[in-house]
Amino acid sequence: MSNARFDELQEQDDVFFLPAHGLFADWETAKGCVRLTDDFAETSTFVQIKVLGDWKRDIAAQQAAAFLTLFRHVAPAMGNLSRAEKIAQFRRICADEGIDCDDGVAELLTEADDKPAVQP
């Protein structure tokens, strides 16, 4: 998956990213967790806070993109419903799947264009 921010930061002379182990996922159950390494725990708390903030921002962007992709995939099957009705239906679908689709996601979907769907 492409990440423009990663590519942009990687080109800076003073940045050299290394993989940081500690993100885990079970694809079959759709569960994830974080267990960062001792190396991370031993680094400065200022560095930890900054890195965690960067990760949080990037993960939020990935999640937003996933919500958009899913919405663009399911919305056409909703027929002639208004955009607001489609978003409400989408939120019900998410709730049925145990996915938190808060007001921020609804706002994102309201402002999004109707580009063709990419298969999730």
C-alpha positions as a printed Julia matrix, in Angstrom:
120×3 Matrix{Float64}:
   0.0     0.0    0.0
   1.43    3.34  -1.0
   2.06    5.97   1.64
   2.93    9.4    0.26
   3.95   10.7    3.69
   6.44    7.84   4.12
   7.9     8.49   0.68
   8.16   12.22   1.39
   9.87   11.76   4.77
  12.17    9.02   3.46
  13.62   11.51   0.96
  14.8    13.84   3.74
  18.53   13.65   4.43
  18.16   13.35   8.21
  15.5    10.6    8.19
  16.26    6.9    8.0
  13.32    4.68   8.89
  13.83    1.23  10.32
  11.06   -1.3   10.87
   9.69   -1.22  14.41
   8.27   -4.54  15.44
   5.23   -4.71  17.64
   2.09   -4.51  15.5
   0.19   -7.78  15.38
  -2.88   -8.85  13.39
  -5.01  -11.96  13.11
  -6.48  -11.67   9.61
  -9.04  -14.44  10.15
 -10.64  -12.84  13.21
  -9.9    -9.24  12.16
  -8.22   -8.5   15.5
  -5.13   -6.41  16.05
  -2.95   -5.36  18.95
   0.24   -3.49  19.74
   3.09   -4.85  21.83
   6.11   -2.69  21.29
   9.6    -3.97  21.94
  11.86   -3.33  24.9
  13.97   -1.13  22.6
  10.99    1.16  22.18
  10.29    1.17  25.92
  13.91    2.08  26.63
  13.97    5.1   24.32
  13.27    8.61  25.55
   9.64    9.25  26.48
   9.76   12.39  24.34
  10.74   10.24  21.35
   8.05    7.68  22.22
   5.36   10.36  22.31
   6.46   11.87  19.0
   6.73    8.49  17.24
   3.38    7.31  18.63
   1.79   10.54  17.4
   3.19    9.97  13.92
   1.99    6.37  13.92
  -1.45    7.39  15.17
  -1.79    9.99  12.39
  -0.67    7.56   9.69
  -2.89    4.74  10.95
  -5.86    7.13  11.07
  -5.2     8.08   7.44
  -5.05    4.39   6.45
  -8.3     3.73   8.3
 -10.01    6.7    6.63
  -8.93    5.38   3.23
 -10.34    1.94   4.14
 -13.68    3.48   5.17
 -13.85    5.38   1.86
 -13.05    2.25  -0.13
 -15.7     0.23   1.68
 -18.31    2.98   1.32
 -17.62    3.31  -2.4
 -17.99   -0.45  -2.71
 -21.33   -0.8   -0.88
 -23.04    2.52  -1.69
 -23.99    1.67  -5.31
 -26.1    -1.27  -4.06
 -28.13    1.19  -1.99
 -29.79    2.52  -5.13
 -31.35    5.96  -5.19
 -31.01    6.78  -1.51
 -29.71   10.25  -0.72
 -26.08   10.59   0.33
 -27.2    11.11   3.95
 -29.37    7.97   3.83
 -26.51    5.97   2.31
 -24.18    7.13   5.08
 -26.76    6.21   7.73
 -27.16    2.76   6.16
 -23.37    2.4    5.94
 -23.08    3.22   9.63
 -25.64    0.5   10.42
 -23.63   -1.98   8.33
 -20.49   -1.04  10.21
 -22.27   -1.35  13.57
 -23.51   -4.83  12.58
 -19.87   -5.77  11.89
 -18.68   -4.33  15.21
 -16.89   -1.43  13.5
 -16.98    1.99  15.16
 -18.16    4.41  12.47
 -18.28    7.65  14.42
 -19.35   11.15  13.37
 -15.85   11.82  12.03
 -16.25    8.96   9.54
 -19.71   10.2    8.58
 -18.24   13.66   7.96
 -15.45   12.15   5.86
 -18.01   10.26   3.76
 -20.17   13.37   3.38
 -17.25   15.35   1.99
 -15.86   12.54  -0.18
 -16.35   12.43  -3.9
 -17.9     9.47  -5.68
 -14.82    7.97  -7.3
 -15.26    4.4   -8.5
 -14.98    1.69  -5.89
 -11.87   -0.37  -5.35
 -12.64   -3.91  -4.24
 -12.01   -4.14  -0.47
